[in-house]
Amino acid sequence: MTMREQDVLKSITGLTRIRLETWIQEGWVIPTRSEHGFIYTEIDVARCSLIWQLEDELEIDQESLPVILSLLDQLYGLRRELRLLMRAVEKQPQNIRSQILDSVQQNPGDE
C-alpha cells in the first residue's frame, strides 16, 4: 500500500508538511519521488510515526535523533539477517540443524 503526502499528514495527528519535509531533507524518511509528489510506503509511514513519537513523546532532540535512527536501522537490519539465517537453517537436514544447535549451546557467548 502506498500513500501520498496528504494521506501521511492525515494519518499522523499533528504532523505538519514543514516537519515532514525536514525529515526528508535530513534523510530520515526516504519516500519515492513521482511527478505528482512523494509516494510513501507503509514502512515510510511507520518511520514517520516513529520519528514523531521520538520527537514529541520522548522529547528526543534533533542532534540525538540521527544516532537513535541509525541504531534502530542497525537493529532492524540484524533482525532481518537473523530471520534469513534461521530460514536457511530450517531448510537443512535434521542432523545439520542438530549440529548447529549443539555448537550454539556449547559456545553461547562467542563472537
N, C-alpha and C positions, 0 to 999 in steps of 0.2 A: 504494500500500500504506500502511495506517495501523497504528499500534501504540498500545497502552495503556501506562500508566506502568510497570507491572511488566515489560513486554517491553523497554522502553528501558533500565531498570535492569539487566536481564539481559544486554543486548547490549553494554553498555559496562562492562567489568570495573572494579570499584572505585567506580563512581558510586553515590552514596547519594541517597536520597529528599530529604534536607535540602538537599544541594548542588543538586539539580535544582530544587527549589522556590525556592532563592535565585536561580538563573539566570532563572527565570520572573518572580520579583518584580523583578529588575533590568531585565527586558525584553530579555534577551539571547536567550531562546528564547520563542517565542510560539505554543504549541500551541492547538488548538481546544478550548474547554470544552464538555463534554456533561453530561448528567445523571448519567453514570457516571464522571466524572472527565475528565482531559485526554486528548485524542487527538493523537498525534504523527504527522506525515507523514515521509516519507523525508528531506526537507530538514531538518525539525526534528531528527531523529536524527543526521544528518550534522553539523548545527551543534553539537549536544551533544557529539559526538565531537571536533569541532574545539576547542571550549572546554575540554574535558577535556585534550586534548593541549597547548593553550596554557598551562593552569594547571599541569598535573602534569609534563609532559615538558620544556617550555620554561621553566617556573617564572615565568610572567608574573603579576605581582601584580594584585589586584582593581582598583587605581586605573588601571593601564595597559590592562587588558582592554577597557573600553568604547571606547577610542580605536582599538585594533587591530581590534576587531569593526566599528567604523564605517568604517575604511579598507578592510577586506575587503568590506564591503557595497557601498561605492562602486565598488570594483574589479569585483566581480561584476555590478553594475548597468551599468557601462560596457561590459563584455564582452557582456552581453545586448543592449544597444543597438547595439553594433558588429555583432553577428550579424544583427540585424534589418535594419540598413543594408546589409550585404553581400547579404542575400537580395533586398532591393529593387533593388540594383544589378544582381544576376544576372538579374532579370526584364526588364531594359531591353534594347533592341536593341543589337547589337554596336557600332554607331557611337557610341552614347551611352556604353557601357562603356569604349570606347577613349578617348573624350574625358575621362572621369573618371580613368582610369589615367594619361593624359598630364598632367592637371592635378596629380595627386598626385606624380608623378615630378618635375615642374618645381618644385614647392613643398613639399618633404618636411617642412620644419620649421615651416611656417606654422600659426598657430592661429586 
